[in-house]
Amino acid sequence: MGDFGIQLREKQKMRRVYAVLERQFQNYFEDAESRPGVTGENLLRSLETRLDNVVFRMGFATSRSQARQLVGHGHFAVNSVATNVASYKLKLGDRVEVREARRDREPFKLAKETLRAHQPPEWLSIEPARLAGTILSMPRRDQMPPDLNEQLVVEYYSR
């Protein structure tokens, strides 16, 4: 298959994991490349700090696709501002919460129960009783998915 096939497969896998379209993924890559630091890590960090992924990581949804749907339906607020954009880029200190009017809905009744036992990544904190969470720090490489090889994606775009 050669290096190209392996690189392409890894890029497609990363796109699939975060449910990002090709053009959008390319934009993430170009942004990651233009920032200081390791391009591959920047790329992964951008994907990890998308609102839909953070909602999933905080335990408000059982999958990224459910998280994306809940965000799209306007159930969440970022820093007290209602937000329905799944790709919304979160920053350090941002607070994500289920909007007050939506808290008694079924998925969140369930989340309230499961959140107590949920262990979010160290870069996030959650307040189960409030159905809220905060970005404590930007994720380091060792706090991001180990099964994704961002270096292959960088090589794919660098050819």
C-alpha positions, 0 to 999 in steps of 0.5 A, a space after each residue: 500500500 505504501 506510505 501514501 495509503 497509510 497516511 490517507 487512512 490515518 487522515 480519514 480515520 481522524 476525520 471519522 473520529 471527530 466527524 469533520 468534513 474534508 474541507 473543514 479538516 483541511 482548514 483545521 490542518 492549515 490553521 494548525 500549521 500556521 500556529 507555533 508548536 507541533 503541527 500534528 498536536 495543534 491539529 489534534 488540540 483543535 479537534 479536541 477543543 471543539 464544542 461537540 467533542 468537549 460535550 462528549 468528553 465531559 460526559 454529557 453525551 454517550 457519543 460524539 454524534 449524540 453530542 453534536 446533535 445535542 449541541 445542534 439542538 441548542 441545549 448548551 451554553 458557552 460562558 452563559 451564551 446559548 450556542 448551537 455550533 458543534 465546531 465552536 472552538 473552546 478556549 482556556 477557562 470557557 464554561 460549558 453548561 446545559 441551558 437551564 430550560 433544557 436540564 429536565 430533558 431526558 438525556 440530561 436526567 440520565 447524564 446527571 446520574 452517570 456524571 458522578 462516576 464519569 472521569 473526564 480528561 484532566 484538562 476538563 473539570 465537571 460539576 455534575 449537579 450543575 450539568 456544567 464543566 470548564 476547560 482547565 487547560 489546553 490538552 497536552 499530547 498525552 491527554 489526547 487519544 493515543 490511537 491517532 497518529 497525527 504525524 501521518 496526517 502531517 506527512 499526508 498534507 506535506 507531500 
